[in-house]
Structures are given as structure tokens and as C-alpha cells.
Amino acid sequence: MQVRSRSDWPKGEVVCFKHRSRVLQGNIWSDPSDRDFHVYLPHGYSESGAALAALWDFAAFTNSGPGHLNWRNQGENLPQRLDRLIGNGEMPPVVVPMPDCYTSLGGNQYINSTSVGLYADYIVEELVPFLSTRVNVIDDRAGRGVFGKSSGGYGALVHAMKYPDVWGGIASHAGDIGFEWVYRPEFPRAAAVLSALNGDSHRFLKNFWRKKAPGSPDYSTLMTLAMAATYDPCDDLGNGLGDELKAAIQLPFDIHTCELDEVRWGQWLQHDPLHLVESHVKQLAGLKLLYIDVGSRDQYNIQYGTRSFIKRLEKLGVEHHYEEFDGTHSGMDWRLDISLPMLAKAMVSD
């Protein structure tokens, strides 16, 4: 008697391209500019057939595109999920690029920052045209979507607002919205960790990457430093050596009192989708699909900012699909069974 779900769907192929980035060269962390670029091609893919829609996969913080290829002891990795959804007819065949945007700060928000790297340019200016010259995909926003969870969901949402000529539809799962509730609660933990190091964030990062078993306070601090470098980058970093690395991260709070620096914090808030929505109504309204969901018990309080964001979309008359499900920020991959068919069908529709 079969107890596990079947896994014998017609299998697609994952191809790996080698790509050398121009915009990532010389980043201050010496993160690689030569990267593997994995792309899922569905079963039956043909270079001479009709061009396929491309759904770009933006990974969450502490993960990257290659991580979505890993074997799973329970459930499916991303290619297996795509095989099933396409194989049983729930969604049309699509190409799924899985870029590697991992950094020394543990991940990426998919925007440009002098203190992290030009990762929006990496995607939009380099990888999107690179894919179109090597894979039979629709070379137009009408056939190009993006999806992601957490930081990846944030990236998808912000890309929809900032790069409307590139993306025609998005799916954001628990994307970072409402920075007051998402990030500020982590500041006391980060302050405690950094105080023990006299506020030396560079020293923390060196220690983090050498720890055999980083704990929850370490990851909380890593996230805070990554977001500080992302949302409030230092304008003058010199050559990225010595003291310049230490200056790359400007904290929005005092490590001894945790008192908020309103100027620094204001720089963060400029990147909060709650502060971007009114000025990007046209871009959001022009999407073929604006899918957003979040768990009602999200550990990072993302449900609160998301609810506010949805209220603003409703007030502004922006068409969208919103679901709040009974769940947390963890174990959300099953939500792709809902969003991916919707996104794929939207991208192949006239």
C-alpha cells in the first residue's frame, strides 16, 4: 500500500549556467561575482517551440536559489513541486530561474545598496537579459513574474513597484511589510549581542561565520545588521578595506540604551512597502497578478503590516489577491501550490 505521495511525474530539467557579474565586482565583502545560475526547464521544453513564461524565484533571508534544489526528507524541493503542479495540469509549463543572491550578511532584500551590493541591478540588468539569450522564454514583462517568501516576498513586491517594465506579476508570501513590527522588536537582542563586542559589527560577522552552532540571538543580530546595510547604506566606503568595512553598517539605535536614532530609522522606513504603496499605485495596478499572503501567527509580526498594506490597496482601488492563513513564518512551502498556478496562468494569459 502506497503511503507517500507519488513522485513519478514527468521530470523537468535543472540547467546551470555560469555567469560573471559586472555589477557585483568589487563589492565591499568580496562576495563572488562569478555565480551559478540555476534554471528549471519543464518537461517537454523545446528551444524551437513556443516561448514560455518565466517565474523568477527570490529566496528568503539565509537562503538562496541553489538551496531550493536540495533533497527534502518530507515534502518537495522546488523542481519536484513544479513537476507535480505541471504534471497534473494545475499550471502550464513555465521556466523558473533561481538566482544566487547570497551575501556575507546572510542574504538579500533584492535592492541596490553600496553596503551590500547592487543586487537589483544584478537581477534586472544582467540576469534577465542573460536568460533571454539562452532560454526560450517570453522576453517581455507580460510573460515574466516573480515570487518569493519573506525577504524574497519583499523583493518581489518592491521589484513590482520599482521595475514595472520588467515584471508583469508577483506572488509575495509573508514579505517584509511594516518595519515597526517586523524589525524593531529585534533591536534589543542585537544591542545586547553587539554591546558585548563594543559595537563592532565587523567583529560580530567574523565571529558569526566561524561559529560552529550560531544561536537565535546570533541570527537576530545578523538580520539586523543586514537590514541596516541594506536600507541605510553608507555613502562613503572608500575601497572597502579595514575601517571602511566597519563603517558599512550604521545602526538605527544606541547599543547601550536601545534608544532609536530617528534619522537612521527614517532611512529604513523609506523602504517599507507601507511607505511606498501610495507613490506606486500605477505600477501595482498594472500587474497581471498581485498575490499576497501571510500567516495569522507569523513570528515576525508580518501579518500586522500586511493587513495595513491590504487596507491601503483596497482604499486605492488596486486589484489584488490576498489570503491570510492559519500558520506561522515557518513551513510555508505549501502555499506555493496556490500562488504558482495563479501566477503562471496570469503570465500566459492574453
Secondary structure, 3 states (H helix, E strand, C coil): CCCCCCCCCCCCEEEEEEEECCCCCCCCCCCCCEEEEEEEECCCCCCCCCCECEEEEECCCCCCHHHHHCCCCCCCCHHHHHHHHHHCCCCCCCEEEECCCCCCCCCCCCCEECCCEEHHHHHHHHHHHHHHCCCCECCCHHHEEEEEECHHHHHHHHHHHHCCCCCCEEEEECCCCCHHHHCHHHHHHHHHHHHCCCCCHHHHHHHHCCCCCCCHHHHHHHHHHHHHHHHCCCCCCCCCCCHHHHHCCCCCECCCCCCECHHHHHHHHCCCHHHHCHHHHHHHHCCCEEEEEEECCCCCCHHHHHHHHHHHHHHHCCCCEEEEECCCCCCCHHHHHHHHHHHHHHHHCC
